Amino acid sequence: MKDLEGMIFTSTSGQKYLLTEKVDKQGSQGVVYEESTGKFIIKLYKKGNDYQNRNTLNKLEWLIKQSYPDQFIKPLDIFTEPYIGYAMEKVVDHVSLNKLLVPAKNMTMSEWYNEETGGLRRRLFLGYKIAMQFALLHESNRAYCDISGNNILVNKDPSVASICMIDIDNIYIPGGDSGNILGTSRYMAPEIVNKQMPPDIFTDAYSLAVILFELLRCGHPYVGDMVEDGTIEQQEQAYRGFYPYVDEEDSPNVSTQMLPAEVVFTTKLAELFYKTFVKGKENRMARTTAREFALACLEASNKVMKCSNPDCVHWHFASPDKNRKYFCPWCDEENPRPVFLQFKDRYYVEEEKTKKKVLKEERSVESFVLREEKNAVTNNYISNLYVKRDKFSKPVDRYFLVNKAKDGKFYLVNDKNSHLYLMKAGTEKMIPITRDLGPIEICYKDKVFFDDIDIDVSEEPNAEIDGKYRGLVFRYGVFL
């Protein structure tokens, strides 16, 4: 394709765009340009035969009419002459996710992972946002086809957790024309590499798992020590899954060069990656879904604490050792025990003889860390609140807040006027907490309920408890 700088392109809507400099080198599909207002990016395709050109145009006309998850940058305008292409919004202050996947050579791993790119907490939260965007796309039976670091953008500011998905012209509906979009070799599922299947949500699930693995571990799931220093051919074979998963039991392909699983994975995340890279290598149906990964990353992001060592302050999991002490894996300093909000469920049933509500059992659900800042709480998790946001990072849909004050104490704030009840430690009295009460101090073993437990079980059963009884389930949080 010839140099098009300085040319004016007119879209099908009549809008004129003056092309300026190229954004990147010419790729296999075409080329990308800046335009004079600085608000748009123009992608133009190489000319093909009549069938190929017609197919490309039909695909763009279809794409521009679709709805997408909110972090996808969609086509806004289409060109038909002299080249087929489209205009999309220019995303500013964002860089390729590759900046978080490939360690910088001019600094230590700790400096790059924690200071330059935001650390474990940000990576887990970004993982949640990335996986959830693909989960929403997959629910409409659409596959992205080319999940890679090049097509996911993240904010340059390590204190902001926002993402954007670009190049959505790769999106494919099973049964349609794939347009020969297969993916990036490092992330392609085995059945795509071997040309056994067209792209779909299962091949996307595989590619997403590789991206999330790299985001957390900074290495490829099949590139262990036996491949790391090998030939290019060996690395390509590893990408295709010819070598064992690095965390497979008794694997000869363990890695001593990427970050250890126990430092950056929860038990749940480790299980989900194992499902995809061992069981799901050949069995597509066994792979972890995008939604499963999203929820696991969100849960994990709520289990981290900041190191108290002023020379470190890196995020790490709040995991006690056998002596119940908390050590930072980055600096080996002991940290004070964090304060936890543990979610539990109470199961009530109606007693057959008296018809009274009785507590059948109580189950722990999740235990999350309260941090040195605002904690936005729902009835399932505590969500990271990033103080700095851009237009791509939206406020958290919270149920209530738990704030740590300068006096070191935690306070409950029902700013949304949600249904909320406080049971002080050692009592059984339910105190309604409303917005008008303002901040309420929370102490050790206080409980916060999301519903009033004084409800008639016979009138409003909301759950089947064990296949025999129906009753009520009350979710609450206890401060530990």
N, C-alpha and C positions, 0 to 999 in steps of 0.2 A: 504494500500500500504506500502510495507516495506521500510526501510531507504535505500536510493540510493546514499548517499554521497560517493564520491570517485569512482563511476562507470563512465565508458566512454560509451557514446551513439554515434552511427554513424547514420547520417541522410541519407535520400534518395539521397542526392547530393554527399555523400561520406565524408562530413565534420565530424570530430570527436569533441565531446564536453565532457570535464571532469566536472562532477557535483560536486559542493562543498556544501555549506550550504543551507538549506531551507529558502525561502523568507518569508513564512508565514505558519500558521498551515494548515493541510490537510483539504481541503474543500470538498464540495459535489461532484464536478466534478473530482478532482484529487489533485495534489500538484505542487508547483512552486519552482524551484531551481535556485540558482546562478550557474555560470560556471567559470572555472579557469581564463579565460582572462579578466573577468570583463566587457566584452562588450555585453553579451547576458543574457537573462533570458530564462529558459527552463520550459515550462508547459507540464506536463504529465497527462494523463487521467487514471482513474481507468479502469480496464478491465471489459468489459460487455460480453454479449452473442455475437455470430457471427454477428447478424444483427446490434446490437448497435455499435460494433467495426467498421464494414464496413461503417456504416452511419457517424461515427465520422471522419474516414479517408477521405471519400468522401467530407465531409464538409470542412476539412482542405485543401484538394487539390483544391477545388473551391475557398476558401478564398485567397489562395496564388496567384491566378491568377487575382484577382480583383484589380481595382483602388479604391482609397479612398481619402476623403478630407485630406489635408496635415498635420493635427494634429493627425491623427490616426496611431498608431503603429501597423504595419501589420506583419503577420507571414513571416519569412524569409526562414525557413528550416523545414522539416517534419521528424518525427521519426515514424517508424512502429514497431520496436522491441527494447527491450522486452516490451515496452509500446508505445502506440500511443501518439503523442504529437507534439510540435513545438517549434522552437527557435524564439525569437524576440529581437529587440534592447533593451538594458537596458537603461532606462531613468534615468539620474543622476540629482542630485540637485532639484528634484521634490518630492512633498509629496501629499498624498491623499487630495482631495478637502474637506474631512471631517474636516480638520484642520481649515477651514473657515466656517464650518456649526455649529460646537459645541463649544460654548464659553468655554474658559479656566477657570478653577476654581481658579487659583492662581493669578488672576488679575481682575480689574474692566472691565465691558463691554466696556467702552470707550477705555481703554488701549488696550484690545484685538482686538476690531473691527477696531480701527484706527491705532495704532502703530504697533501691532504685525502682523496684516494681511493686511495692506495697505489702509484701509478705504473705503469709499463709492465710490470714483472715480475708484479705482482698481476693486472693486467688480462689478460695472456696466460694466466695460470694459471686465472683465473676463466673465460676463454673456453674453455679445455680442459675444465673441469668441466661447464660448461653444454652444450657440444657433445656431450660423451660421454653425458650423461644423455639427450639426445634421440636419440643413436645407439642406445642400449640400448632406448629406447621403440620406435624405428622397426624394430628387428630383430624385433619381435613384430607388425609391420604395423599399428601404431597411430600415428595422427597426433595431435598436440596441438591443432592448428587455430588457436590464438590466441597464438603466441609474441610476447611484447612485454615491455617493461621493467616493466609493471605486474604481470605474472604470474611474475616471477623476483625472488627476494629475495636480498640479499647481506648479510653481517655488517656492522654499522655500524663496527666496528673496522678501520681500513685495514691492520692488520698480520695480519688473519685472512682466509683465502681460503676461505669456505664459502658455499654457495648452497642455496636451497630453491625448488622449483617448487610453486606453488599454483594454485587454480582448475582442478583436473584434471578437473572435470566437462565441460571442453571436449573431452576426448579422444574421438576418433572412429575407428571401424574402417570402411574403405572398404566400401561396400555397405549400411551402416546408415543410420540417420536422423541427419543432421548437426545437427538441432536449430537450424538457421539460424545456427550459429556459423561465421562467415566469417573473423573476425580483425580486427585493427586496421589501418586504412587505410594507415598509414605502412609497414607490414610485409607487406601482402598481396601475394601473387604475381599477375602479370597475368591468369592464367586464372581466378583467383578474382574479381578485380575485374570482369572481363568476363563472369562467370557461365558460363564454358565448361566448368569442371570442378568436381567436389566436392573438398573438402580431402583431402589425402593426404600421404605422406611427402615428395613432391616439392615441394608447396607449403610444407610445413614447412621444407624445406631452403633455400628462398628466404628465408623469414622469418628463419630462424636466421642466414643470411649477412648480412642487413641489421643485425641486432642486434650481431653480432660486429664488423662494419664500424664501427658507431657506437661500440662499446665502445673500439675502438682509435683511430679517427680523429676521433671527436666530430663527425660530420657524416653526412649521408645519401649513399649511393652515386650518386644521380642529382641531388642538389641542389648544383650548382656555382654559379659566379659569375653565370651567366645566369639563375638561378632564385632565388638566395639573397635578393635584395631585390625579388623580383617579387610578383605578386598571390597571394592564397590559391589561386585557380584554377590558377595556374602550378605552385605547390608540390604541389597535389593531382595534377596531370598528371605531375609529376616522380616522385611516389610510385608512379605507375602505369607508370613506365618510358618515358614519351613523350620523354624527353630522353636524350642519350648518357651513358654511364657516365663519371664524372669522370676516370678514369685510362685511358680508351680512347685509342688512338693518334690523335693530331691532333684530339682532342675539343675542340669549341668550348665545352664546358661544364666546363672545368677549375675547380678550387676553390683559392682563395688564402686561404680562411678556416678550413678544417679542417687538422688536423695532416698534414704531408707523409707520403706513403706510405713513403719511404725511412727515415723516423725510427721508424715503428712497425710496419712490415711486414718480414718476411723475404721473400726471393725466392719461396719456396714459398707463403707466404700471399698474396702479390700475384697469383700464378698462379691460386690457388684462387678468389679473389674475382673475377678477370677471367672465369674459366669461368662463374661464376654470373651476373654482371651484364652480360656481353656475349653469350657463346655461349648461356647458359642463360636469357636473358630470355624467349625464346619457345620454345627447345628444352628442355623439362623434363628430359630424360634427360641433358643435358650439365651439369647443376648439380652442384656439389660436395656430397658427402654429409656428414652430421653427423660421422661417424667420421673422414673425411679432415680436416675442420676441427679436430677434437679433437686428432688426432696432430700436425698442423701447429702448433697453438697450444702444445702441450706442448714440441715441439722448439724453438720460438721462445723459450719461457720459459727454456730452458737456454742461450740464446746471449746473455744480457744480463749486463752488469757494472754495478757501482755506481760513480758518479763519485767520484774521490778528493778533489775539492775540498770542504772541510768546509762551505762556504757553499752547496753544491749537493746532493751525495750522491744524485742522482736516477739511476734505472735507465735504461740505454740499451744498444743492441746493441753488442757488441764487434766493431765493423767498422773495420778499419784503412783509412787513406787511401792514396793512391798512394805515399806515402813510408813506409808501414808504421807510421804513428803513429795513436794512438787518441785521438780528441777527443770530448768530451761535447757532444751537439747542444743541450743546455739551457743550458750556460754557456760553451761554446767552450774550456774548459780542456783541456790535454793530460793524458791519464791514462797511468799505467804499463801496460805490456803485461800482460794477465791470463795466468794459467796455464790451459792447455786440457787436457782429456782427449779425445783423438780416438779414436773407435771405428773399427776396421778389421776386415776379414775376410780370413783366409788360406785359400786354396783349394788343397787337396792332392789328388793323384790317384796311382794306382798305375802305375808305369812298366811298360810291356808286357814288356820283356826281363828286367829284374832283379826285377820284382814289388815293388820298394821304393817307399816313399812319397816323392813329390817335390812340392815347392812349385810349383804351376802359375802362380799369380798372387796379388796382394794388392790389395785395393780399400779405399779410404777410404769410410766410411759417413757419419758425422757428427762434428762437432767441437763440444764443449760447454765452457762456462766453469766452472772451479772457483771457488767463492765463498768469502768470508771467514767461513765457518761450516761446519756439517755439510753434506756433499753425499751424499745417498742415491743409490746407483748401481744400475741394473739392467743387463742386457746390451744395452739399446737406448738408454738416455738417463740423464741425471741428473735426479732429480725435486726440485722445490722442497720444502724442509722448512720449513714455517711453525711456529715454536716455539710460538706461541699457537694453540690450537685450540678449537673448540666441538664439540658433539655431532654436528654435521653435516659436520665435516671429519675424515676418518679418516686414520690413520697410513699412511705410504707402504710398499708391499710391496717392500722393497729387497733387493738381493743382497749389497751390502757398503757400507761408509762410507768416505769420504775426508774427513778432518778437518784443518783448519788450526790449528796450535797457536800459542801466544803467541810462540814463537821464529820464527814466520814460515814454518815448514816444514810440508809436507803429510804426513799419515800415513794408511796404509791400515789399516782395522779390519774384520776378518771376523767381526763379532759374530753373524752368522747361521750361521756354520760352513758356508758355501757351498763348492762346488767352486771353488777359486781358486788360481792359480799366478802367481808373480812371476818375471819375467825381467829381471835388472838390465841396464842399458845396457852394450853392448859384449860381452855374454855370450850364450850359447845354453842356459844351464842353467835348467831349470824348478824353482823352489822352491815346494813346497806351502805355502800360507798357511792356517793353522787359527786357530780362536778362541783357543786356548791361547797362541799366540805374542804376542797383544796388538798394540798399534800398531806398524806397520812403516813406517819413513821411506821416502818415495817421492821419487825424484830425476828430473831431466830425462832424457827418453827411456827411462825404465823402462817395462816393459810388464806389464800384468796380463791373464792369460788366464782364460777362464771354463771351459775344459776342458784336460785334459792332452793335449798334441799327440802324445804317444807312444802312439798308438792305431793298430791295424792297419787300413789303409784297406779292404782286401779284405773284412774281416769286418763292418765297420760303416760303409758308405757312407751319408751322410745328405743328399746333395744332387746334383742334376744340374747340372753346372757350365756347360757350353756346348752341350748337346744331344747331345754325343758321349761325354763322360766323366762318370762318377759318382765321387764321392769325398767328402772331409770338408771342412766349412767350420768354421773356428775363429774366433769373435769375440773380439777383445781390445781393450784400451784402452792408448794410449801417452800419456805425460805430456809435454806440449810447452810 
